[in-house]
């Protein structure tokens, strides 16, 4: 993932409302949202075998973004997608899991990791010391630290706050938060080790760059206090059909209620 905007325990009746974009090279092989043998729902990176975001019917959630620092890449890193996959495959306390990850976090390129259960959501990055419990409210995460004020993070959070203030929402409204292709001026861009022209292209919430890289899917997760969950993933690759999506509806602790793809 390269942009996640979410409301954690800040909307009546919901534990988590989240919208997320995955940005990647279009040629990278991927399997869309499906149920893995371990029981959780996620897409799959067919190159390295991991995933970027997933939800387990037991009530475990995880998602990751890259911390972009191309000046300090590892020579032989472990795939960051394993951090999400490994948490969802195990019945482990989120905080205990992150404490284990801390022991070998330097073997990965830069990452931001969210892991949680029904009551607690935690954040860690190998670009920041310690593990942070996420406070209730609206948060944004791109390729810097949690809630760092990159322009697209600030705007996405503002849009989610606006929708939340209405007291009701639709999945399409949530998805629209991450569909803006507006780029930021050069003077507002961070330095992350890539050319300015590419940095500007990546400043949009919905990315298209050079015909080979961009936003390949948008995911929406709505997790109610009563345990009902809707997980939607829309394929946004340039060659995808207009209505290419998978949707899962389930209740935590129970069998799947509905799956469409």
C-alpha positions as CSV (number, residue, x, y, z in Angstrom):
1,X,0.0,0.0,0.0
2,X,1.1,3.6,-0.6
3,X,-1.8,5.5,0.9
4,X,-4.1,4.5,3.8
5,X,-6.7,6.8,5.3
6,X,-8.7,5.5,8.2
7,X,-11.0,6.3,11.1
8,X,-10.3,4.1,14.1
9,X,-13.1,4.0,16.7
10,X,-14.1,7.5,15.7
11,X,-17.4,6.9,14.0
12,X,-20.5,5.6,15.9
13,X,-21.1,1.9,15.5
14,X,-17.8,1.2,13.8
15,X,-14.4,0.0,14.9
16,X,-12.6,0.8,11.7
17,X,-13.4,2.6,8.4
18,X,-10.5,2.5,6.0
19,X,-9.7,3.2,2.4
20,X,-6.3,2.3,0.9
21,X,-4.5,2.5,-2.5
22,X,-1.9,0.0,-3.6
23,X,0.6,1.6,-6.0
24,X,2.8,-0.8,-8.0
25,X,4.3,-1.6,-11.4
26,X,1.5,-2.7,-13.7
27,X,3.5,-5.7,-14.8
28,X,4.0,-7.1,-11.3
29,X,1.9,-10.3,-11.1
30,X,-0.9,-10.1,-8.5
31,X,-3.9,-12.2,-7.4
32,X,-6.9,-10.2,-6.2
33,X,-8.8,-10.4,-3.0
34,X,-9.5,-14.0,-2.0
35,X,-9.5,-16.3,1.0
36,X,-6.0,-17.8,1.8
37,X,-5.6,-21.4,3.2
38,X,-4.9,-19.8,6.6
39,X,-8.4,-18.3,6.5
40,X,-7.8,-14.6,6.1
41,X,-8.9,-12.5,3.1
42,X,-6.2,-10.6,1.1
43,X,-4.8,-10.1,-2.3
44,X,-1.4,-11.7,-3.1
45,X,1.8,-10.5,-4.5
46,X,2.7,-13.4,-6.8
47,X,6.3,-12.3,-7.1
48,X,7.3,-12.6,-3.4
49,X,4.3,-14.3,-1.9
50,X,3.2,-11.7,0.6
51,X,0.3,-9.2,0.8
52,X,-0.3,-5.5,1.5
53,X,-3.5,-5.7,3.5
54,X,-5.8,-8.4,4.9
55,X,-8.5,-9.3,7.4
56,X,-9.0,-12.6,9.3
57,X,-12.6,-13.6,10.3
58,X,-11.3,-14.0,13.8
59,X,-11.0,-10.2,14.0
60,X,-7.3,-9.6,13.1
61,X,-6.3,-6.9,10.6
62,X,-3.0,-5.8,9.1
63,X,-1.7,-3.4,6.4
64,X,1.6,-2.0,5.3
65,X,3.1,0.8,3.3
66,X,6.6,1.3,2.2
67,X,8.7,4.1,3.8
68,X,10.2,5.7,0.7
69,X,14.0,6.3,1.1
70,X,15.7,5.3,-2.1
71,X,19.0,6.5,-0.8
72,X,19.2,3.7,1.8
73,X,17.9,0.5,0.3
74,X,19.1,-2.8,1.6
75,X,21.2,-5.1,-0.6
76,X,19.2,-8.3,0.1
77,X,16.0,-7.4,2.1
78,X,13.2,-9.6,3.2
79,X,10.0,-8.9,1.4
80,X,7.8,-6.5,3.4
81,X,4.6,-8.2,2.4
82,X,5.6,-11.1,4.7
83,X,5.0,-8.8,7.7
84,X,1.2,-8.7,7.0
85,X,1.0,-12.3,5.9
86,X,2.8,-13.7,9.0
87,X,0.6,-11.8,11.4
88,X,-2.6,-12.9,9.8
89,X,-1.4,-16.5,9.7
90,X,-0.8,-16.6,13.4
91,X,-3.0,-16.4,16.4
92,X,-0.8,-13.9,18.2
93,X,-1.4,-10.8,20.2
94,X,-0.7,-7.7,18.0
95,X,1.7,-6.0,20.4
96,X,3.6,-9.3,21.0
97,X,3.9,-9.7,17.3
98,X,5.4,-6.2,16.8
99,X,7.9,-6.8,19.6
100,X,9.1,-9.8,17.7
101,X,9.3,-7.8,14.5
102,X,11.4,-5.2,16.2
103,X,14.2,-7.8,16.7
104,X,14.8,-8.1,13.0
105,X,13.2,-4.9,11.5
106,X,16.5,-3.8,10.0
107,X,16.4,-6.7,7.5
108,X,13.6,-5.0,5.7
109,X,13.6,-1.9,3.5
110,X,11.6,1.0,5.1
111,X,8.1,0.1,6.2
112,X,5.1,1.3,8.1
113,X,3.0,-1.5,9.6
114,X,-0.5,-1.5,11.1
115,X,-1.7,-4.6,13.0
116,X,-4.7,-4.9,15.2
117,X,-7.5,-7.0,16.8
118,X,-10.9,-6.0,17.8
119,X,-9.9,-3.7,20.6
120,X,-6.4,-2.5,19.9
121,X,-4.6,-1.2,16.8
122,X,-0.8,-0.7,16.8
123,X,1.7,1.1,14.5
124,X,5.4,0.6,14.0
125,X,8.0,1.6,11.5
126,X,11.6,0.7,11.1
127,X,12.2,4.5,10.7
128,X,10.9,5.3,14.2
129,X,11.8,3.9,17.6
130,X,9.1,2.1,19.5
131,X,5.6,0.8,19.0
132,X,2.6,3.1,19.1
133,X,-1.0,2.3,20.0
134,X,-3.2,4.2,17.5
135,X,-5.5,6.6,19.2
136,X,-9.2,6.8,18.2
137,X,-9.8,9.2,15.3
138,X,-8.8,9.9,11.7
139,X,-5.3,9.0,10.6
140,X,-3.4,8.9,7.3
141,X,-0.4,6.9,6.2
142,X,1.6,7.2,3.0
143,X,5.3,6.6,2.5
144,X,6.5,8.6,5.5
145,X,5.5,8.1,9.2
146,X,1.9,7.9,10.4
147,X,0.1,11.2,10.1
148,X,3.2,13.0,8.6
149,X,1.6,16.0,6.8
150,X,2.3,15.1,3.2
151,X,-0.3,17.1,1.1
152,X,-2.2,14.0,-0.1
153,X,-2.4,12.6,3.4
154,X,-3.8,15.9,4.8
155,X,-6.3,16.1,2.0
156,X,-7.4,12.5,2.2
157,X,-7.9,12.9,6.0
158,X,-9.9,16.0,5.5
159,X,-12.1,14.3,3.0
160,X,-12.7,11.4,5.3
161,X,-13.5,13.8,8.2
162,X,-16.0,15.5,5.9
163,X,-17.7,12.2,5.1
164,X,-17.7,11.2,8.7
165,X,-19.3,14.4,9.8
166,X,-22.4,13.6,7.7
167,X,-23.2,10.6,9.9
168,X,-23.6,8.2,7.0
169,X,-21.6,7.1,4.0
170,X,-21.4,4.7,1.0
171,X,-18.6,2.5,-0.2
172,X,-18.3,4.6,-3.3
173,X,-17.9,7.8,-1.3
174,X,-15.1,6.2,0.6
175,X,-13.4,5.0,-2.5
176,X,-13.7,8.4,-4.1
177,X,-11.4,9.8,-1.3
178,X,-8.4,8.2,-3.0
179,X,-9.3,8.8,-6.7
180,X,-8.0,12.3,-7.1
181,X,-5.2,12.6,-9.7
182,X,-4.3,16.1,-8.7
183,X,-0.5,16.6,-8.3
184,X,1.2,18.9,-5.9
185,X,3.6,21.8,-6.9
186,X,7.3,21.1,-6.6
187,X,7.8,23.3,-3.6
188,X,5.5,21.2,-1.5
189,X,7.1,17.8,-2.3
190,X,9.3,15.9,0.2
191,X,12.7,14.5,-0.8
192,X,12.7,10.7,-0.9
193,X,15.5,9.9,-3.2
194,X,13.6,9.9,-6.5
195,X,13.6,12.5,-9.4
196,X,11.4,15.6,-8.9
197,X,9.2,14.7,-11.9
198,X,8.4,11.3,-10.4
199,X,8.0,12.7,-6.9
200,X,5.4,15.0,-8.3
201,X,3.6,12.2,-10.1
202,X,3.5,10.2,-6.8
203,X,2.1,13.2,-5.0
204,X,-1.4,12.4,-6.3
205,X,-3.7,10.1,-4.4
206,X,-4.5,8.1,-7.5
207,X,-1.2,7.6,-9.5
208,X,-0.4,7.2,-13.2
209,X,3.2,7.4,-14.1
210,X,4.9,6.7,-17.4
211,X,2.4,4.1,-18.5
212,X,4.1,1.5,-16.3
213,X,3.5,2.4,-12.7
214,X,0.5,3.6,-10.7
215,X,-2.5,2.7,-8.5
216,X,-3.4,-0.9,-9.2
217,X,-6.2,-1.3,-6.7
218,X,-8.4,0.6,-4.2
219,X,-9.6,-1.2,-1.1
220,X,-12.3,-0.3,1.4
221,X,-12.8,-1.9,4.8
222,X,-15.8,-1.2,7.1
223,X,-15.7,-3.1,10.4
224,X,-18.8,-2.5,12.6
225,X,-18.9,-2.8,16.4
226,X,-21.3,-5.7,16.0
227,X,-18.7,-7.7,14.1
228,X,-20.0,-7.2,10.6
229,X,-17.3,-6.6,8.1
230,X,-17.3,-5.5,4.4
231,X,-14.1,-5.7,2.5
232,X,-14.0,-4.4,-1.0
233,X,-11.2,-4.4,-3.5
234,X,-11.4,-2.7,-6.9
235,X,-8.8,-3.5,-9.6
236,X,-7.7,-0.1,-11.2
237,X,-5.0,-1.3,-13.5
238,X,-5.3,0.4,-17.0
239,X,-6.4,-2.9,-18.6
240,X,-8.9,-3.9,-15.9
241,X,-12.6,-4.1,-16.8
242,X,-14.7,-1.3,-15.6
243,X,-16.4,-3.3,-12.8
244,X,-13.4,-5.4,-11.8
245,X,-13.9,-5.9,-8.0
246,X,-14.1,-8.5,-5.3
247,X,-16.3,-8.0,-2.2
248,X,-16.4,-10.0,1.0
249,X,-19.1,-9.7,3.7
250,X,-18.6,-11.6,6.9
251,X,-19.2,-11.5,10.6
252,X,-16.3,-11.9,13.0
253,X,-16.2,-15.3,14.5
254,X,-18.7,-16.8,12.0
255,X,-18.6,-18.3,8.5
256,X,-18.6,-16.1,5.4
257,X,-21.9,-14.5,4.6
258,X,-21.3,-13.4,1.0
259,X,-18.5,-13.2,-1.5
260,X,-18.7,-11.6,-4.9
261,X,-15.9,-11.3,-7.5
